[in-house]
């Protein structure tokens, strides 16, 4: 990926990825192509602030699973910036760190519609809106975006994602029940899960 005179476009894609699955990967690829992003950085959260973390997979395990899932895609990479941070996984801290790491890049924060509608509950959310462009992934039939939040920013971009009926919770439940998760997540992730005994009940 030779860098041109244009700003490098970097996507920031955070989440628990517990575990990462094809829905994450397909949506990221669609977003990358649609917005001409030069790279997308997957950033697993250590301890998400806005949700109760299911303690089935450690941050290190989730880093390893995402790393194996994106291997071979030259546009995808993984960062442990939130896992290695002592403080909670506040997005504003991650963005500030990315600004220092990639001072010449144009940064795009990639989030789902549910997260967008909770944006005003995030720490320093107005600073986030001022600092980066925000790509909101819309699933078919997903909830409407709050108009009061839409009015706050000039760099909100909406992206219609394909309907992919895969969720991390379903994968965890299927593994716990002894059912197959083939074709829901890459084989390398499945191999890792079973080698570590993750998500098993009892």
N, C-alpha and C positions, 0 to 999 in steps of 0.2 A: 504494500500500500504506500506508494510514493506520495509524499505530501506536496500539495500545490500551494500557490500563493493564497488561496482561499482559506479561511479559518477551518481548522479541523473540527468536525462535528462529533462530539462525544455524548453518547447516551448513558444516563445513570439509571440503572434498573435494580431497585432494592426489593427485598422481600425476605420471608422466612425460608422459602425453598425447602420445605420440610415434608417430602423431598421435592426436588426439582422434577418437572415432568414435561412432556411434549407440548402441553398448552403454553407453558412459559417460553419454550424455545421457538415454537411456531409464531407466536405473537411478537416476540422480539425480532424475529427475522422479517416479518411483515412491516413492522415499524421501521426497522433499519432501512429497508428498501424504499419505503414510501417517503421517508424524510431525508434520504441520502446521507445517513449517518456513516461516519468513517469507522466507528467502533461503538460497541455497547459493553459497558462494564457491569457485570452482575455483582451485586453487593449483598451477600447474606447478612441479615441482622443478627446480632448477638442475643439481644433481648428486646423484642419490639415493645415500644412504649404503649401503643394503642390496642394491643391484643394480648390475651393470656397465652404465653408460649407453652406449647405442648412439649414436655421434656422427654421426647423420644429420641431425638437426635441432637448431639452436641453441636455447637457452632463449628467445631473442627470437622465433624462428620459432614455437615451441610456444605462447608467449603469444598471438601473433597468430592462430594457428589456433583456439585455444580461444575467443578473443574473437569471432571471426567465427562460430563454431559456436553460441554462446549468445546472439548478437544477436537481439533481438526477444522474448526470454523475460524478463519483468520480475522473475522470481524468481532468475534466475541472473546471477552477475557473476564477474569474474576479478580476481585479485590477483597482482602481481609481487613479492610480499613475499619469497619465497624466492629468486627470480632476482636481485633487487637486493641480497640479503644477502651479505656477504663470506664468512661461514662456511658450513659444510656444511648440507644441508637436514635438520636435526634437527627433528622434529615438536614437541618441547617448546618450541623457540625460536619456532616459528610460533604455537603456542597462547598463549604469553606475550605475543606481539605483538598477537594478536587480542583478548586480555583488555584490553590498553591501548586498542586502537582502539574496542572495543565493550564498555565496562565494565558496561553494564546488560543485556547480552544473555545468554541461555542458549545456551551453545556445545555443538554436537554434532560430534564427529569421525566422519567416514564412511570406513570401511575395508572391505576384502574379508576373507574368511575366512582366506586364506593369510597376510595381514598380521597378522591377529589372533593366529594361532598362533605368530607370531614376536615378539609384543609384548614378551616378557620380554628380548629382545635389543636393544630400543630404548633410546636414552639417556633416563635419568630416567623410565622407563616407569611407575613407581608414582605419580609426580607427575602424569603425563598422566591416569592413571586417576582420581586425586583431583580433577583440575581440570575435566574435561569428561565429558559423556555420550558413549558410544561406540556408534555404529550399525554393526553388522556385516552386510554384504551377503552373503547366502548364495545361491550359484548352485545350480540343480537338480543333484543328484549331486555337489556339492562335498564337500571333505574335512570330517571332523568337527572340531568345535572342541575345543581342549584343555580338559578340565575343571579342571585346576590353575590356568589363567589365568582361567577363568570365575569361580572362587571369589574372585578378588582384588578384583572390583568389584561395586558395587551398581547402577551405571548403565550396564549393558550391555544393548543392545536388538538383537534379531535381526530381520532383514528378509529374507523370501523374495523373491528377484529372479527375473524371467522369464529363461528360457534364450535367450540371444542369442549366436549363434555368430560373433561378430566379434571380432577381436583386432588390436591395433596392429601386431604382428609380421606377421600375414597381409597387412595392407594394405601394409606396406613391401615384403614379398616380391612381392606382385602388381605393384606399381609397378615394382620392379626387373626383373621379368620382362616388362614391357610389357603387362600385363593390366589390365582394367577394374576400378576400385574404386567404380563408381557404385552408389549405394544402401547403401554401407558407412559413409559419412561424409557430412556435408552438402556440397552443391555448392560452397559458399564455401570450404570446407577443401580440396576437390579443386583448385579454381582456384588457390588459394594454393600448394599443393604443386607444381603444374606450372609456375606462374609463377616459382618459386624453384628449380626443378629438384631438388627434394628426393627422397631415397630411390632415385635412379637408380643403377644399377650401372655402374661404369666412368667 
